[in-house]
Amino acid sequence: MTLSMYTQSVPAFLRGFTVLSSLFDKAEAFAEAKKISPDILANARLAPDMLPLAGQVQRMSDTAKNAVGRLTGSAAPSFPDEEKTFADLRERIDKTVAYLETVDASALQGSEERTINLSVGKLKVDFTGQAYLTTFALPNFYFHLTTAYAILRHNGVDVGKRDFLGSFE
């Protein structure tokens, strides 16, 4: 049995958003315990030239929904990058998850060989669907999830590797 494009993508993206939501639960509890607004964390960053937590979540959302859109040959929903609060970010996550949950596995059948023309800023490259998913979309998604985790940890939220890995159930 081969590993399908659906299995490699949609469940991985959904799991990432589940992990992120759990990290947010801990971040909000941390903020409440420290008597600070969780929105301070939403705007925190690791370095001056990096996106804040909100930007990391926006890129995770864009990567997941655009990957599925490109692989299925359909238009992915577009969300403006206006989130500034944890409530806004949770709403973005919910909208992204709702979209991903509408994707039927059959929509990704045969997408391994689909030509994906990626043009993002100065990056212009052509991929097969399989190469796009495994060398660009998934690494990009996990980069932003990891950075979101690191921002929270750097700011004192008590999260560790098990929080990043999530549940194994």
C-alpha positions as a Markdown table, in Angstrom:
| # | Residue | x | y | z |
|---|---|---|---|---|
| 1 | Met | 0.0 | 0.0 | 0.0 |
| 2 | Thr | 1.3 | 3.4 | -0.9 |
| 3 | Leu | 1.1 | 6.5 | 1.2 |
| 4 | Ser | -1.5 | 8.8 | -0.4 |
| 5 | Met | -1.1 | 12.5 | -1.0 |
| 6 | Tyr | -4.1 | 13.1 | 1.2 |
| 7 | Thr | -2.6 | 11.1 | 4.1 |
| 8 | Gln | 0.6 | 13.0 | 3.8 |
| 9 | Ser | -1.0 | 16.4 | 3.8 |
| 10 | Val | -4.5 | 17.1 | 5.3 |
| 11 | Pro | -4.1 | 15.0 | 8.5 |
| 12 | Ala | -0.6 | 16.4 | 9.0 |
| 13 | Phe | -1.9 | 20.0 | 8.7 |
| 14 | Leu | -4.9 | 19.2 | 11.0 |
| 15 | Arg | -2.6 | 17.7 | 13.6 |
| 16 | Gly | -0.4 | 20.8 | 13.4 |
| 17 | Phe | -3.4 | 23.0 | 14.1 |
| 18 | Thr | -4.4 | 20.8 | 17.0 |
| 19 | Val | -1.0 | 21.1 | 18.5 |
| 20 | Leu | -1.0 | 24.9 | 18.0 |
| 21 | Ser | -4.4 | 25.2 | 19.7 |
| 22 | Ser | -3.0 | 23.2 | 22.7 |
| 23 | Leu | 0.0 | 25.5 | 22.8 |
| 24 | Phe | -2.4 | 28.5 | 22.8 |
| 25 | Asp | -4.3 | 27.0 | 25.7 |
| 26 | Lys | -1.1 | 26.9 | 27.7 |
| 27 | Ala | -0.1 | 30.4 | 26.6 |
| 28 | Glu | -3.5 | 31.8 | 27.7 |
| 29 | Ala | -3.2 | 30.1 | 31.1 |
| 30 | Phe | 0.3 | 31.5 | 31.4 |
| 31 | Ala | -0.9 | 35.0 | 30.6 |
| 32 | Glu | -3.7 | 34.7 | 33.1 |
| 33 | Ala | -1.3 | 33.5 | 35.8 |
| 34 | Lys | 1.1 | 36.3 | 35.1 |
| 35 | Lys | -1.7 | 38.8 | 34.8 |
| 36 | Ile | -0.7 | 39.9 | 31.3 |
| 37 | Ser | -2.7 | 40.1 | 28.2 |
| 38 | Pro | -2.2 | 37.1 | 26.0 |
| 39 | Asp | -2.2 | 39.5 | 23.1 |
| 40 | Ile | 1.3 | 40.5 | 24.1 |
| 41 | Leu | 2.3 | 37.0 | 23.2 |
| 42 | Ala | 0.4 | 37.2 | 19.9 |
| 43 | Asn | 2.7 | 40.0 | 18.9 |
| 44 | Ala | 5.9 | 38.6 | 20.4 |
| 45 | Arg | 8.8 | 37.5 | 18.1 |
| 46 | Leu | 12.1 | 35.8 | 18.4 |
| 47 | Ala | 14.2 | 38.4 | 16.5 |
| 48 | Pro | 13.4 | 41.9 | 15.2 |
| 49 | Asp | 13.5 | 40.7 | 11.6 |
| 50 | Met | 11.1 | 37.7 | 12.1 |
| 51 | Leu | 7.4 | 37.7 | 12.0 |
| 52 | Pro | 5.5 | 37.8 | 15.4 |
| 53 | Leu | 3.5 | 34.8 | 16.6 |
| 54 | Ala | 0.5 | 36.1 | 14.7 |
| 55 | Gly | 2.5 | 36.1 | 11.5 |
| 56 | Gln | 3.6 | 32.5 | 12.1 |
| 57 | Val | 0.0 | 31.4 | 12.5 |
| 58 | Gln | -1.0 | 33.3 | 9.3 |
| 59 | Arg | 1.8 | 31.5 | 7.4 |
| 60 | Met | 0.8 | 28.1 | 8.7 |
| 61 | Ser | -2.8 | 28.8 | 7.6 |
| 62 | Asp | -1.7 | 30.0 | 4.2 |
| 63 | Thr | 0.7 | 27.1 | 3.7 |
| 64 | Ala | -1.9 | 24.5 | 4.6 |
| 65 | Lys | -4.8 | 25.9 | 2.6 |
| 66 | Asn | -2.8 | 26.9 | -0.4 |
| 67 | Ala | -1.0 | 23.5 | -0.6 |
| 68 | Val | -4.3 | 21.7 | -0.7 |
| 69 | Gly | -5.7 | 24.2 | -3.2 |
| 70 | Arg | -2.7 | 23.8 | -5.5 |
| 71 | Leu | -2.7 | 20.0 | -5.2 |
| 72 | Thr | -6.4 | 19.7 | -5.9 |
| 73 | Gly | -6.3 | 22.4 | -8.6 |
| 74 | Ser | -9.0 | 24.4 | -6.8 |
| 75 | Ala | -9.1 | 27.8 | -5.2 |
| 76 | Ala | -8.3 | 27.9 | -1.6 |
| 77 | Pro | -10.0 | 30.5 | 0.6 |
| 78 | Ser | -8.2 | 33.7 | 1.2 |
| 79 | Phe | -8.0 | 35.3 | 4.6 |
| 80 | Pro | -6.6 | 38.8 | 5.2 |
| 81 | Asp | -3.7 | 38.9 | 7.6 |
| 82 | Glu | -5.4 | 41.1 | 10.2 |
| 83 | Glu | -5.2 | 39.0 | 13.3 |
| 84 | Lys | -3.8 | 40.7 | 16.3 |
| 85 | Thr | -5.3 | 38.9 | 19.3 |
| 86 | Phe | -5.5 | 35.3 | 20.4 |
| 87 | Ala | -9.2 | 35.3 | 19.7 |
| 88 | Asp | -8.4 | 36.5 | 16.1 |
| 89 | Leu | -5.8 | 33.8 | 15.7 |
| 90 | Arg | -8.1 | 31.0 | 17.1 |
| 91 | Glu | -10.7 | 32.2 | 14.6 |
| 92 | Arg | -8.2 | 31.9 | 11.7 |
| 93 | Ile | -7.2 | 28.4 | 12.9 |
| 94 | Asp | -10.9 | 27.4 | 13.0 |
| 95 | Lys | -11.6 | 28.7 | 9.5 |
| 96 | Thr | -8.5 | 26.9 | 8.2 |
| 97 | Val | -9.4 | 23.7 | 9.9 |
| 98 | Ala | -13.0 | 23.9 | 8.6 |
| 99 | Tyr | -11.7 | 24.3 | 5.0 |
| 100 | Leu | -9.3 | 21.4 | 5.4 |
| 101 | Glu | -12.1 | 19.2 | 6.8 |
| 102 | Thr | -14.1 | 19.7 | 3.6 |
| 103 | Val | -11.3 | 18.2 | 1.4 |
| 104 | Asp | -12.1 | 14.7 | 0.3 |
| 105 | Ala | -9.2 | 12.3 | -0.1 |
| 106 | Ser | -10.3 | 11.6 | -3.7 |
| 107 | Ala | -9.6 | 15.3 | -4.6 |
| 108 | Leu | -5.9 | 14.7 | -4.1 |
| 109 | Gln | -5.7 | 11.4 | -6.1 |
| 110 | Gly | -3.2 | 11.8 | -8.9 |
| 111 | Ser | -1.8 | 15.0 | -7.5 |
| 112 | Glu | 1.7 | 13.5 | -7.1 |
| 113 | Glu | 2.4 | 14.3 | -10.8 |
| 114 | Arg | 0.5 | 17.5 | -11.0 |
| 115 | Thr | 2.7 | 20.4 | -12.0 |
| 116 | Ile | 2.8 | 23.1 | -9.3 |
| 117 | Asn | 4.1 | 26.5 | -10.4 |
| 118 | Leu | 5.1 | 28.3 | -7.3 |
| 119 | Ser | 5.6 | 32.0 | -7.4 |
| 120 | Val | 6.1 | 33.6 | -4.0 |
| 121 | Gly | 8.1 | 36.8 | -3.9 |
| 122 | Lys | 11.4 | 36.2 | -5.7 |
| 123 | Leu | 10.9 | 32.4 | -5.5 |
| 124 | Lys | 9.7 | 31.0 | -8.8 |
| 125 | Val | 9.9 | 27.2 | -9.2 |
| 126 | Asp | 8.1 | 24.4 | -10.8 |
| 127 | Phe | 7.5 | 21.2 | -8.8 |
| 128 | Thr | 5.7 | 17.9 | -9.2 |
| 129 | Gly | 2.9 | 17.7 | -6.6 |
| 130 | Gln | 4.9 | 15.2 | -4.6 |
| 131 | Ala | 8.0 | 17.3 | -4.6 |
| 132 | Tyr | 6.0 | 20.4 | -3.7 |
| 133 | Leu | 4.4 | 18.7 | -0.8 |
| 134 | Thr | 7.5 | 17.1 | 0.6 |
| 135 | Thr | 10.2 | 19.7 | -0.1 |
| 136 | Phe | 8.2 | 22.9 | 0.3 |
| 137 | Ala | 4.7 | 22.8 | 1.8 |
| 138 | Leu | 5.3 | 20.5 | 4.7 |
| 139 | Pro | 8.7 | 21.9 | 5.7 |
| 140 | Asn | 7.3 | 25.4 | 5.5 |
| 141 | Phe | 4.3 | 24.5 | 7.6 |
| 142 | Tyr | 6.5 | 22.9 | 10.3 |
| 143 | Phe | 8.9 | 25.8 | 10.2 |
| 144 | His | 6.1 | 28.2 | 11.2 |
| 145 | Leu | 4.7 | 25.8 | 13.8 |
| 146 | Thr | 8.1 | 25.3 | 15.3 |
| 147 | Thr | 8.7 | 29.1 | 15.3 |
| 148 | Ala | 5.3 | 29.7 | 17.0 |
| 149 | Tyr | 6.3 | 27.1 | 19.7 |
| 150 | Ala | 9.7 | 28.8 | 20.1 |
| 151 | Ile | 8.2 | 32.2 | 20.5 |
| 152 | Leu | 5.9 | 31.0 | 23.3 |
| 153 | Arg | 8.7 | 29.0 | 25.0 |
| 154 | His | 11.1 | 32.0 | 24.7 |
| 155 | Asn | 8.5 | 34.2 | 26.4 |
| 156 | Gly | 8.1 | 31.8 | 29.4 |
| 157 | Val | 5.2 | 29.6 | 28.5 |
| 158 | Asp | 5.8 | 26.2 | 30.0 |
| 159 | Val | 5.8 | 24.1 | 26.9 |
| 160 | Gly | 8.1 | 21.2 | 26.0 |
| 161 | Lys | 8.7 | 18.6 | 23.3 |
| 162 | Arg | 5.7 | 16.5 | 24.3 |
| 163 | Asp | 3.5 | 19.6 | 23.8 |
| 164 | Phe | 4.9 | 20.1 | 20.3 |
| 165 | Leu | 4.5 | 16.5 | 19.4 |
| 166 | Gly | 0.9 | 16.4 | 20.6 |
| 167 | Ser | -1.3 | 13.4 | 21.4 |
| 168 | Phe | -0.6 | 10.0 | 20.0 |
| 169 | Glu | -4.2 | 8.8 | 20.3 |
